[in-house]
Amino acid sequence: MTSSQPPEISSLIRLLDDRDPFVTDQVGNRLVEMGTEAVPFLEMASRGENLILKTRALKILGRIAPRQLADAFRNLSRTHSGDDIDLEQGVLLLMQFGHPAADAEHVHQQLDRLADDLAPEINPQVPSGQVLQTLIDYLFHQQGFHGNQDNYIDPDNSYLDTVLENKTGLPIVLSVLCILIGQRLGLPIVGIGLPYHFIAKYNSLTDPILFDPFHKGRILTPEKCSEMVQGFGIPFEPHYLSPVSHREILTRMIQNLVIAYQKLGEEDKVGSLREYSEILQGRG
């Protein structure tokens, strides 16, 4: 950033609440051109008390974010090309697509606090079922996380910041919550990508246990999973119960958002999300 740009950006930010639409359009286009350099200033404006300024700053951040995120997803994918990706990093990148002003560090801290609160209750010496039940009781009964059955298609069900705030979301995001808390506590929780309904598994070598975060952590048997899949009109196959990679989890989260934004008619967002999916699958 050159020394002349911060004053220019600050001046442009102040013009965002101008009454002349021509002025605000030109200012917005200039800030979008500046891209990354304008983001800190826009984020500050988005957290201010001026509602007009806040709304317009968020809108411009939403125009800048897709460009930045394509590069970020590309770096994430390439950095871990031979291994699985960092799930938490990927989920936070996706969060920034829907909520450009969201504070990733705050989400990290929320996850840390949940894990820290739960840690004293975890006894690795007891059977797997007891350890898992402790996690389930804490997240889904004490903390109140649950599946959003009333407004399933809402994109906010797919973003970790709003899921943590509202304590409700899609099956895959609630499963991701369990995985990320499990990572902090050394618990072997993995994702299971059943067709149409994502679940999780406590992947103990001696006593693996399937559970359903969307339905408050209810325990599932392989037979119950088979019935569920067949209830969707799909023949059950044993590999459906195999753990999926973090890359596959993130790709499926993106596909959920593609469906949500298609139903909302937001085709510009659909295009960006499809680009991210292609990148994660090594085609972008």
Order of alpha helices (4+ residues) and beta strands (2+ residues): alpha-alpha-alpha-alpha-alpha-alpha-alpha-beta-alpha-beta-alpha-beta-beta-beta-beta-alpha-beta-alpha-alpha
